[in-house]
């Protein structure tokens, strides 16, 4: 069975399309992971506060993030800790002191957060024009 030129071209296009879709999916998966990890109203705010100020106790973080409830902050801190972006440090003092800070892995988000900030500024300027 002989393929016509049009049919052969169509098959090449389909092959390229399927391969392109596989590559796209391969590239999208890590982006999806990051978006899920930073999903929610407060997670990036928490990360940014720890980047700017350094280690903080729970109430200090809550004061830096007006509007966040204790329940949400607690849950997001646990999730970020489970994903190795921040660590909970317990000090043997009286009363016990607990601080939160970015891990070395969490600190690798700084260029990403800065890139988002820069793009956000550019976008704002574009919209305001």
C-alpha positions as CSV (number, residue, x, y, z in Angstrom):
1,X,0.0,0.0,0.0
2,X,1.5,3.3,-1.1
3,X,1.0,6.5,0.8
4,X,0.2,9.6,-1.0
5,X,2.4,12.7,-0.4
6,X,-0.5,14.3,1.5
7,X,-1.0,11.3,3.7
8,X,2.7,11.0,4.4
9,X,2.9,14.7,5.3
10,X,-0.1,14.2,7.5
11,X,1.6,11.3,9.3
12,X,4.8,13.3,9.8
13,X,2.7,16.1,11.3
14,X,0.9,13.7,13.6
15,X,4.2,12.2,14.7
16,X,5.7,15.6,15.4
17,X,2.5,16.6,17.2
18,X,2.5,13.5,19.5
19,X,6.3,14.0,20.2
20,X,5.7,17.7,20.9
21,X,2.9,16.9,23.3
22,X,5.1,14.4,25.1
23,X,7.9,17.0,25.4
24,X,5.4,19.7,26.5
25,X,4.0,17.4,29.2
26,X,7.5,16.5,30.3
27,X,8.2,20.3,30.8
28,X,4.9,21.0,32.4
29,X,5.1,18.4,35.2
30,X,7.7,20.2,37.2
31,X,5.9,23.5,36.8
32,X,2.7,21.8,38.0
33,X,4.6,20.5,41.0
34,X,5.8,24.0,41.9
35,X,2.3,25.5,41.4
36,X,0.8,22.9,43.6
37,X,3.5,23.4,46.3
38,X,3.0,27.2,46.3
39,X,-0.8,27.0,45.8
40,X,-2.9,28.9,48.2
41,X,-3.2,32.5,49.2
42,X,-0.4,32.5,51.8
43,X,2.4,30.1,51.0
44,X,4.5,32.4,48.8
45,X,3.8,35.2,51.3
46,X,5.2,33.0,54.1
47,X,8.3,32.1,52.0
48,X,8.9,35.7,51.1
49,X,8.5,36.9,54.7
50,X,11.2,34.3,55.8
51,X,13.4,35.4,52.9
52,X,13.2,39.1,53.8
53,X,13.3,38.9,57.6
54,X,14.9,35.5,58.4
55,X,13.8,33.1,61.1
56,X,10.6,34.0,62.9
57,X,8.3,32.7,65.6
58,X,4.7,31.8,64.8
59,X,3.2,35.1,66.1
60,X,5.9,37.1,64.4
61,X,5.0,35.5,61.1
62,X,1.3,36.1,61.7
63,X,2.1,39.8,62.4
64,X,4.0,40.0,59.1
65,X,1.0,38.5,57.2
66,X,-2.0,40.6,58.2
67,X,-5.2,38.7,57.5
68,X,-3.9,35.2,57.9
69,X,-5.6,33.0,60.5
70,X,-3.6,30.9,62.9
71,X,-5.2,27.8,61.5
72,X,-4.2,28.5,57.9
73,X,-0.7,29.6,59.0
74,X,-0.2,26.4,61.0
75,X,-1.4,24.2,58.1
76,X,0.8,26.0,55.5
77,X,3.8,25.9,57.8
78,X,3.4,22.1,58.2
79,X,3.0,21.6,54.4
80,X,6.0,23.7,53.6
81,X,8.0,21.8,56.3
82,X,6.9,18.4,54.8
83,X,8.1,19.6,51.4
84,X,11.5,20.6,52.9
85,X,11.2,24.3,52.2
86,X,11.2,25.4,55.8
87,X,12.3,23.9,59.1
88,X,10.8,24.2,62.5
89,X,13.4,24.8,65.1
90,X,12.6,24.1,68.8
91,X,14.9,25.6,71.4
92,X,15.2,24.3,74.9
93,X,14.3,27.4,76.7
94,X,11.7,28.3,79.2
95,X,9.1,28.7,77.9
96,X,10.0,26.6,74.8
97,X,10.8,28.8,71.8
98,X,9.9,27.6,68.3
99,X,11.1,29.4,65.1
100,X,10.6,28.8,61.5
101,X,13.2,29.4,58.8
102,X,13.9,28.4,55.2
103,X,16.0,25.3,54.6
104,X,18.9,25.5,52.1
105,X,16.5,23.9,49.6
106,X,13.9,26.6,50.4
107,X,16.4,29.3,49.8
108,X,16.8,28.1,46.3
109,X,13.4,29.6,45.6
110,X,14.8,33.1,46.0
111,X,15.6,33.6,42.3
112,X,12.2,32.2,41.4
113,X,10.4,34.6,43.7
114,X,12.5,37.5,42.5
115,X,11.7,36.6,38.9
116,X,8.0,36.5,39.8
117,X,8.3,39.9,41.5
118,X,10.1,41.4,38.5
119,X,7.5,40.0,36.0
120,X,4.7,41.3,38.3
121,X,6.2,44.8,38.2
122,X,6.5,44.7,34.4
123,X,3.0,43.4,34.1
124,X,1.6,46.1,36.4
125,X,3.4,48.8,34.3
126,X,2.0,47.3,31.1
127,X,-1.6,47.2,32.4
128,X,-1.4,50.8,33.9
129,X,-0.2,52.3,30.5
